[in-house]
Amino acid sequence: LADKKFQRLALLEECKNLPWNAVYDMFCLKNNVPVGESYIAEVEGYERDVTSKR
């Protein structure tokens, strides 16, 4: 199994920020920034495409 420590930490941080992060999520949506847990996929893609080639 792949190491999922980053994903677990990211989800824990999302939970700690409830409920005020809904306002921040709306700000991110309006500025085309990944919202909530969707940034996890962005980080995984970066790791796969960029850092794995180092």
mmCIF file of the N, C-alpha and C atoms, coordinates in Angstrom:
data_MODEL
# 
_entry.id   MODEL 
# 
loop_
_atom_site.group_PDB 
_atom_site.id 
_atom_site.type_symbol 
_atom_site.label_atom_id 
_atom_site.label_alt_id 
_atom_site.label_comp_id 
_atom_site.label_asym_id 
_atom_site.label_entity_id 
_atom_site.label_seq_id 
_atom_site.pdbx_PDB_ins_code 
_atom_site.Cartn_x 
_atom_site.Cartn_y 
_atom_site.Cartn_z 
_atom_site.occupancy 
_atom_site.B_iso_or_equiv 
_atom_site.pdbx_formal_charge 
_atom_site.auth_seq_id 
_atom_site.auth_comp_id 
_atom_site.auth_asym_id 
_atom_site.auth_atom_id 
_atom_site.pdbx_PDB_model_num 
ATOM 1   N N  . LEU A 1 1  ? 0.827   -1.196 0.000   1.00 0.00 ? 1  LEU A N  1 
ATOM 2   C CA . LEU A 1 1  ? 0.000   0.000  0.000   1.00 0.00 ? 1  LEU A CA 1 
ATOM 3   C C  . LEU A 1 1  ? 0.862   1.246  0.000   1.00 0.00 ? 1  LEU A C  1 
ATOM 4   N N  . ALA A 1 2  ? 0.386   2.247  -0.686  1.00 0.00 ? 2  ALA A N  1 
ATOM 5   C CA . ALA A 1 2  ? 1.103   3.519  -0.741  1.00 0.00 ? 2  ALA A CA 1 
ATOM 6   C C  . ALA A 1 2  ? 0.993   4.228  0.612   1.00 0.00 ? 2  ALA A C  1 
ATOM 7   N N  . ASP A 1 3  ? 1.997   4.991  0.916   1.00 0.00 ? 3  ASP A N  1 
ATOM 8   C CA . ASP A 1 3  ? 2.010   5.754  2.155   1.00 0.00 ? 3  ASP A CA 1 
ATOM 9   C C  . ASP A 1 3  ? 0.990   6.884  2.057   1.00 0.00 ? 3  ASP A C  1 
ATOM 10  N N  . LYS A 1 4  ? 0.011   6.897  2.919   1.00 0.00 ? 4  LYS A N  1 
ATOM 11  C CA . LYS A 1 4  ? -1.081  7.876  2.864   1.00 0.00 ? 4  LYS A CA 1 
ATOM 12  C C  . LYS A 1 4  ? -1.044  8.845  4.044   1.00 0.00 ? 4  LYS A C  1 
ATOM 13  N N  . LYS A 1 5  ? 0.135   9.082  4.601   1.00 0.00 ? 5  LYS A N  1 
ATOM 14  C CA . LYS A 1 5  ? 0.225   9.959  5.766   1.00 0.00 ? 5  LYS A CA 1 
ATOM 15  C C  . LYS A 1 5  ? -0.176  11.385 5.423   1.00 0.00 ? 5  LYS A C  1 
ATOM 16  N N  . PHE A 1 6  ? 0.245   11.871 4.257   1.00 0.00 ? 6  PHE A N  1 
ATOM 17  C CA . PHE A 1 6  ? -0.136  13.225 3.857   1.00 0.00 ? 6  PHE A CA 1 
ATOM 18  C C  . PHE A 1 6  ? -1.648  13.351 3.754   1.00 0.00 ? 6  PHE A C  1 
ATOM 19  N N  . GLN A 1 7  ? -2.287  12.393 3.117   1.00 0.00 ? 7  GLN A N  1 
ATOM 20  C CA . GLN A 1 7  ? -3.728  12.453 2.930   1.00 0.00 ? 7  GLN A CA 1 
ATOM 21  C C  . GLN A 1 7  ? -4.452  12.442 4.274   1.00 0.00 ? 7  GLN A C  1 
ATOM 22  N N  . ARG A 1 8  ? -4.011  11.598 5.200   1.00 0.00 ? 8  ARG A N  1 
ATOM 23  C CA . ARG A 1 8  ? -4.644  11.552 6.524   1.00 0.00 ? 8  ARG A CA 1 
ATOM 24  C C  . ARG A 1 8  ? -4.475  12.875 7.252   1.00 0.00 ? 8  ARG A C  1 
ATOM 25  N N  . LEU A 1 9  ? -3.282  13.440 7.202   1.00 0.00 ? 9  LEU A N  1 
ATOM 26  C CA . LEU A 1 9  ? -3.032  14.720 7.857   1.00 0.00 ? 9  LEU A CA 1 
ATOM 27  C C  . LEU A 1 9  ? -3.893  15.819 7.239   1.00 0.00 ? 9  LEU A C  1 
ATOM 28  N N  . ALA A 1 10 ? -3.999  15.820 5.922   1.00 0.00 ? 10 ALA A N  1 
ATOM 29  C CA . ALA A 1 10 ? -4.798  16.840 5.238   1.00 0.00 ? 10 ALA A CA 1 
ATOM 30  C C  . ALA A 1 10 ? -6.267  16.755 5.655   1.00 0.00 ? 10 ALA A C  1 
ATOM 31  N N  . LEU A 1 11 ? -6.798  15.547 5.733   1.00 0.00 ? 11 LEU A N  1 
ATOM 32  C CA . LEU A 1 11 ? -8.200  15.392 6.132   1.00 0.00 ? 11 LEU A CA 1 
ATOM 33  C C  . LEU A 1 11 ? -8.420  15.779 7.590   1.00 0.00 ? 11 LEU A C  1 
ATOM 34  N N  . LEU A 1 12 ? -7.465  15.466 8.455   1.00 0.00 ? 12 LEU A N  1 
ATOM 35  C CA . LEU A 1 12 ? -7.570  15.886 9.857   1.00 0.00 ? 12 LEU A CA 1 
ATOM 36  C C  . LEU A 1 12 ? -7.577  17.403 9.967   1.00 0.00 ? 12 LEU A C  1 
ATOM 37  N N  . GLU A 1 13 ? -6.738  18.065 9.183   1.00 0.00 ? 13 GLU A N  1 
ATOM 38  C CA . GLU A 1 13 ? -6.705  19.525 9.200   1.00 0.00 ? 13 GLU A CA 1 
ATOM 39  C C  . GLU A 1 13 ? -8.026  20.100 8.699   1.00 0.00 ? 13 GLU A C  1 
ATOM 40  N N  . GLU A 1 14 ? -8.621  19.493 7.683   1.00 0.00 ? 14 GLU A N  1 
ATOM 41  C CA . GLU A 1 14 ? -9.913  19.948 7.187   1.00 0.00 ? 14 GLU A CA 1 
ATOM 42  C C  . GLU A 1 14 ? -10.970 19.836 8.286   1.00 0.00 ? 14 GLU A C  1 
ATOM 43  N N  . CYS A 1 15 ? -10.951 18.745 9.037   1.00 0.00 ? 15 CYS A N  1 
ATOM 44  C CA . CYS A 1 15 ? -11.934 18.546 10.109  1.00 0.00 ? 15 CYS A CA 1 
ATOM 45  C C  . CYS A 1 15 ? -11.753 19.554 11.236  1.00 0.00 ? 15 CYS A C  1 
ATOM 46  N N  . LYS A 1 16 ? -10.516 19.878 11.566  1.00 0.00 ? 16 LYS A N  1 
ATOM 47  C CA . LYS A 1 16 ? -10.267 20.825 12.650  1.00 0.00 ? 16 LYS A CA 1 
ATOM 48  C C  . LYS A 1 16 ? -10.774 22.218 12.319  1.00 0.00 ? 16 LYS A C  1 
ATOM 49  N N  . ASN A 1 17 ? -10.865 22.531 11.041  1.00 0.00 ? 17 ASN A N  1 
ATOM 50  C CA . ASN A 1 17 ? -11.246 23.874 10.623  1.00 0.00 ? 17 ASN A CA 1 
ATOM 51  C C  . ASN A 1 17 ? -12.746 24.062 10.434  1.00 0.00 ? 17 ASN A C  1 
ATOM 52  N N  . LEU A 1 18 ? -13.521 23.029 10.671  1.00 0.00 ? 18 LEU A N  1 
ATOM 53  C CA . LEU A 1 18 ? -14.969 23.168 10.539  1.00 0.00 ? 18 LEU A CA 1 
ATOM 54  C C  . LEU A 1 18 ? -15.503 24.054 11.650  1.00 0.00 ? 18 LEU A C  1 
ATOM 55  N N  . PRO A 1 19 ? -16.476 24.869 11.470  1.00 0.00 ? 19 PRO A N  1 
ATOM 56  C CA . PRO A 1 19 ? -17.237 25.186 10.274  1.00 0.00 ? 19 PRO A CA 1 
ATOM 57  C C  . PRO A 1 19 ? -16.741 26.439 9.548   1.00 0.00 ? 19 PRO A C  1 
ATOM 58  N N  . TRP A 1 20 ? -15.804 27.186 10.121  1.00 0.00 ? 20 TRP A N  1 
ATOM 59  C CA . TRP A 1 20 ? -15.415 28.465 9.520   1.00 0.00 ? 20 TRP A CA 1 
ATOM 60  C C  . TRP A 1 20 ? -14.772 28.315 8.147   1.00 0.00 ? 20 TRP A C  1 
ATOM 61  N N  . ASN A 1 21 ? -14.247 27.131 7.830   1.00 0.00 ? 21 ASN A N  1 
ATOM 62  C CA . ASN A 1 21 ? -13.571 26.989 6.541   1.00 0.00 ? 21 ASN A CA 1 
ATOM 63  C C  . ASN A 1 21 ? -14.533 27.041 5.355   1.00 0.00 ? 21 ASN A C  1 
ATOM 64  N N  . ALA A 1 22 ? -15.831 27.006 5.602   1.00 0.00 ? 22 ALA A N  1 
ATOM 65  C CA . ALA A 1 22 ? -16.790 27.143 4.500   1.00 0.00 ? 22 ALA A CA 1 
ATOM 66  C C  . ALA A 1 22 ? -16.640 28.509 3.833   1.00 0.00 ? 22 ALA A C  1 
ATOM 67  N N  . VAL A 1 23 ? -16.365 29.531 4.621   1.00 0.00 ? 23 VAL A N  1 
ATOM 68  C CA . VAL A 1 23 ? -16.159 30.871 4.071   1.00 0.00 ? 23 VAL A CA 1 
ATOM 69  C C  . VAL A 1 23 ? -14.889 30.888 3.225   1.00 0.00 ? 23 VAL A C  1 
ATOM 70  N N  . TYR A 1 24 ? -13.833 30.272 3.736   1.00 0.00 ? 24 TYR A N  1 
ATOM 71  C CA . TYR A 1 24 ? -12.576 30.224 2.996   1.00 0.00 ? 24 TYR A CA 1 
ATOM 72  C C  . TYR A 1 24 ? -12.732 29.394 1.720   1.00 0.00 ? 24 TYR A C  1 
ATOM 73  N N  . ASP A 1 25 ? -13.505 28.313 1.792   1.00 0.00 ? 25 ASP A N  1 
ATOM 74  C CA . ASP A 1 25 ? -13.757 27.494 0.602   1.00 0.00 ? 25 ASP A CA 1 
ATOM 75  C C  . ASP A 1 25 ? -14.445 28.314 -0.483  1.00 0.00 ? 25 ASP A C  1 
ATOM 76  N N  . MET A 1 26 ? -15.390 29.156 -0.100  1.00 0.00 ? 26 MET A N  1 
ATOM 77  C CA . MET A 1 26 ? -16.078 29.994 -1.077  1.00 0.00 ? 26 MET A CA 1 
ATOM 78  C C  . MET A 1 26 ? -15.094 30.978 -1.712  1.00 0.00 ? 26 MET A C  1 
ATOM 79  N N  . PHE A 1 27 ? -14.219 31.549 -0.902  1.00 0.00 ? 27 PHE A N  1 
ATOM 80  C CA . PHE A 1 27 ? -13.185 32.443 -1.423  1.00 0.00 ? 27 PHE A CA 1 
ATOM 81  C C  . PHE A 1 27 ? -12.314 31.708 -2.442  1.00 0.00 ? 27 PHE A C  1 
ATOM 82  N N  . CYS A 1 28 ? -11.911 30.478 -2.104  1.00 0.00 ? 28 CYS A N  1 
ATOM 83  C CA . CYS A 1 28 ? -11.077 29.683 -3.018  1.00 0.00 ? 28 CYS A CA 1 
ATOM 84  C C  . CYS A 1 28 ? -11.822 29.366 -4.307  1.00 0.00 ? 28 CYS A C  1 
ATOM 85  N N  . LEU A 1 29 ? -13.086 28.997 -4.202  1.00 0.00 ? 29 LEU A N  1 
ATOM 86  C CA . LEU A 1 29 ? -13.885 28.706 -5.400  1.00 0.00 ? 29 LEU A CA 1 
ATOM 87  C C  . LEU A 1 29 ? -13.927 29.909 -6.338  1.00 0.00 ? 29 LEU A C  1 
ATOM 88  N N  . LYS A 1 30 ? -14.128 31.073 -5.770  1.00 0.00 ? 30 LYS A N  1 
ATOM 89  C CA . LYS A 1 30 ? -14.212 32.285 -6.589  1.00 0.00 ? 30 LYS A CA 1 
ATOM 90  C C  . LYS A 1 30 ? -12.882 32.633 -7.237  1.00 0.00 ? 30 LYS A C  1 
ATOM 91  N N  . ASN A 1 31 ? -11.777 32.108 -6.692  1.00 0.00 ? 31 ASN A N  1 
ATOM 92  C CA . ASN A 1 31 ? -10.451 32.413 -7.215  1.00 0.00 ? 31 ASN A CA 1 
ATOM 93  C C  . ASN A 1 31 ? -9.790  31.217 -7.895  1.00 0.00 ? 31 ASN A C  1 
ATOM 94  N N  . ASN A 1 32 ? -10.608 30.217 -8.270  1.00 0.00 ? 32 ASN A N  1 
ATOM 95  C CA . ASN A 1 32 ? -10.138 29.031 -9.003  1.00 0.00 ? 32 ASN A CA 1 
ATOM 96  C C  . ASN A 1 32 ? -8.999  28.295 -8.300  1.00 0.00 ? 32 ASN A C  1 
ATOM 97  N N  . VAL A 1 33 ? -9.151  28.122 -6.994  1.00 0.00 ? 33 VAL A N  1 
ATOM 98  C CA . VAL A 1 33 ? -8.178  27.396 -6.180  1.00 0.00 ? 33 VAL A CA 1 
ATOM 99  C C  . VAL A 1 33 ? -8.858  26.129 -5.681  1.00 0.00 ? 33 VAL A C  1 
ATOM 100 N N  . PRO A 1 34 ? -8.156  24.984 -5.648  1.00 0.00 ? 34 PRO A N  1 
ATOM 101 C CA . PRO A 1 34 ? -8.780  23.755 -5.156  1.00 0.00 ? 34 PRO A CA 1 
ATOM 102 C C  . PRO A 1 34 ? -9.364  23.947 -3.756  1.00 0.00 ? 34 PRO A C  1 
ATOM 103 N N  . VAL A 1 35 ? -10.540 23.385 -3.548  1.00 0.00 ? 35 VAL A N  1 
ATOM 104 C CA . VAL A 1 35 ? -11.285 23.574 -2.303  1.00 0.00 ? 35 VAL A CA 1 
ATOM 105 C C  . VAL A 1 35 ? -11.353 22.281 -1.509  1.00 0.00 ? 35 VAL A C  1 
ATOM 106 N N  . GLY A 1 36 ? -11.300 22.426 -0.191  1.00 0.00 ? 36 GLY A N  1 
ATOM 107 C CA . GLY A 1 36 ? -11.456 21.273 0.683   1.00 0.00 ? 36 GLY A CA 1 
ATOM 108 C C  . GLY A 1 36 ? -10.407 20.228 0.432   1.00 0.00 ? 36 GLY A C  1 
ATOM 109 N N  . GLU A 1 37 ? -10.866 18.989 0.266   1.00 0.00 ? 37 GLU A N  1 
ATOM 110 C CA . GLU A 1 37 ? -9.918  17.894 0.066   1.00 0.00 ? 37 GLU A CA 1 
ATOM 111 C C  . GLU A 1 37 ? -9.451  17.758 -1.374  1.00 0.00 ? 37 GLU A C  1 
ATOM 112 N N  . SER A 1 38 ? -9.977  18.561 -2.269  1.00 0.00 ? 38 SER A N  1 
ATOM 113 C CA . SER A 1 38 ? -9.595  18.429 -3.681  1.00 0.00 ? 38 SER A CA 1 
ATOM 114 C C  . SER A 1 38 ? -8.135  18.790 -3.921  1.00 0.00 ? 38 SER A C  1 
ATOM 115 N N  . TYR A 1 39 ? -7.526  19.544 -3.003  1.00 0.00 ? 39 TYR A N  1 
ATOM 116 C CA . TYR A 1 39 ? -6.116  19.865 -3.194  1.00 0.00 ? 39 TYR A CA 1 
ATOM 117 C C  . TYR A 1 39 ? -5.220  18.637 -2.999  1.00 0.00 ? 39 TYR A C  1 
ATOM 118 N N  . ILE A 1 40 ? -5.745  17.608 -2.353  1.00 0.00 ? 40 ILE A N  1 
ATOM 119 C CA . ILE A 1 40 ? -4.965  16.376 -2.168  1.00 0.00 ? 40 ILE A CA 1 
ATOM 120 C C  . ILE A 1 40 ? -4.602  15.795 -3.527  1.00 0.00 ? 40 ILE A C  1 
ATOM 121 N N  . ALA A 1 41 ? -5.564  15.762 -4.443  1.00 0.00 ? 41 ALA A N  1 
ATOM 122 C CA . ALA A 1 41 ? -5.303  15.249 -5.786  1.00 0.00 ? 41 ALA A CA 1 
ATOM 123 C C  . ALA A 1 41 ? -4.267  16.108 -6.505  1.00 0.00 ? 41 ALA A C  1 
ATOM 124 N N  . GLU A 1 42 ? -4.310  17.417 -6.280  1.00 0.00 ? 42 GLU A N  1 
ATOM 125 C CA . GLU A 1 42 ? -3.323  18.312 -6.887  1.00 0.00 ? 42 GLU A CA 1 
ATOM 126 C C  . GLU A 1 42 ? -1.916  17.978 -6.379  1.00 0.00 ? 42 GLU A C  1 
ATOM 127 N N  . VAL A 1 43 ? -1.790  17.757 -5.090  1.00 0.00 ? 43 VAL A N  1 
ATOM 128 C CA . VAL A 1 43 ? -0.485  17.434 -4.503  1.00 0.00 ? 43 VAL A CA 1 
ATOM 129 C C  . VAL A 1 43 ? -0.002  16.077 -4.994  1.00 0.00 ? 43 VAL A C  1 
ATOM 130 N N  . GLU A 1 44 ? -0.898  15.094 -5.048  1.00 0.00 ? 44 GLU A N  1 
ATOM 131 C CA . GLU A 1 44 ? -0.516  13.775 -5.551  1.00 0.00 ? 44 GLU A CA 1 
ATOM 132 C C  . GLU A 1 44 ? -0.040  13.857 -7.000  1.00 0.00 ? 44 GLU A C  1 
ATOM 133 N N  . GLY A 1 45 ? -0.722  14.651 -7.813  1.00 0.00 ? 45 GLY A N  1 
ATOM 134 C CA . GLY A 1 45 ? -0.306  14.823 -9.205  1.00 0.00 ? 45 GLY A CA 1 
ATOM 135 C C  . GLY A 1 45 ? 1.058   15.467 -9.302  1.00 0.00 ? 45 GLY A C  1 
ATOM 136 N N  . TYR A 1 46 ? 1.297   16.455 -8.466  1.00 0.00 ? 46 TYR A N  1 
ATOM 137 C CA . TYR A 1 46 ? 2.610   17.119 -8.441  1.00 0.00 ? 46 TYR A CA 1 
ATOM 138 C C  . TYR A 1 46 ? 3.703   16.139 -8.026  1.00 0.00 ? 46 TYR A C  1 
ATOM 139 N N  . GLU A 1 47 ? 3.425   15.349 -7.005  1.00 0.00 ? 47 GLU A N  1 
ATOM 140 C CA . GLU A 1 47 ? 4.410   14.354 -6.568  1.00 0.00 ? 47 GLU A CA 1 
ATOM 141 C C  . GLU A 1 47 ? 4.705   13.356 -7.680  1.00 0.00 ? 47 GLU A C  1 
ATOM 142 N N  . ARG A 1 48 ? 3.657   12.931 -8.363  1.00 0.00 ? 48 ARG A N  1 
ATOM 143 C CA . ARG A 1 48 ? 3.813   11.938 -9.430  1.00 0.00 ? 48 ARG A CA 1 
ATOM 144 C C  . ARG A 1 48 ? 4.563   12.520 -10.624 1.00 0.00 ? 48 ARG A C  1 
ATOM 145 N N  . ASP A 1 49 ? 4.225   13.753 -11.005 1.00 0.00 ? 49 ASP A N  1 
ATOM 146 C CA . ASP A 1 49 ? 4.781   14.334 -12.230 1.00 0.00 ? 49 ASP A CA 1 
ATOM 147 C C  . ASP A 1 49 ? 6.113   15.054 -12.032 1.00 0.00 ? 49 ASP A C  1 
ATOM 148 N N  . VAL A 1 50 ? 6.356   15.604 -10.857 1.00 0.00 ? 50 VAL A N  1 
ATOM 149 C CA . VAL A 1 50 ? 7.527   16.438 -10.661 1.00 0.00 ? 50 VAL A CA 1 
ATOM 150 C C  . VAL A 1 50 ? 8.532   15.818 -9.698  1.00 0.00 ? 50 VAL A C  1 
ATOM 151 N N  . THR A 1 51 ? 8.097   15.584 -8.475  1.00 0.00 ? 51 THR A N  1 
ATOM 152 C CA . THR A 1 51 ? 9.080   15.130 -7.471  1.00 0.00 ? 51 THR A CA 1 
ATOM 153 C C  . THR A 1 51 ? 9.563   13.714 -7.695  1.00 0.00 ? 51 THR A C  1 
ATOM 154 N N  . SER A 1 52 ? 8.774   12.877 -8.352  1.00 0.00 ? 52 SER A N  1 
ATOM 155 C CA . SER A 1 52 ? 9.224   11.511 -8.585  1.00 0.00 ? 52 SER A CA 1 
ATOM 156 C C  . SER A 1 52 ? 10.363  11.435 -9.604  1.00 0.00 ? 52 SER A C  1 
ATOM 157 N N  . LYS A 1 53 ? 10.555  12.512 -10.376 1.00 0.00 ? 53 LYS A N  1 
ATOM 158 C CA . LYS A 1 53 ? 11.604  12.526 -11.400 1.00 0.00 ? 53 LYS A CA 1 
ATOM 159 C C  . LYS A 1 53 ? 12.909  13.119 -10.900 1.00 0.00 ? 53 LYS A C  1 
ATOM 160 N N  . ARG A 1 54 ? 12.945  13.476 -9.648  1.00 0.00 ? 54 ARG A N  1 
ATOM 161 C CA . ARG A 1 54 ? 14.176  14.061 -9.085  1.00 0.00 ? 54 ARG A CA 1 
ATOM 162 C C  . ARG A 1 54 ? 15.147  12.989 -8.705  1.00 0.00 ? 54 ARG A C  1 
# 
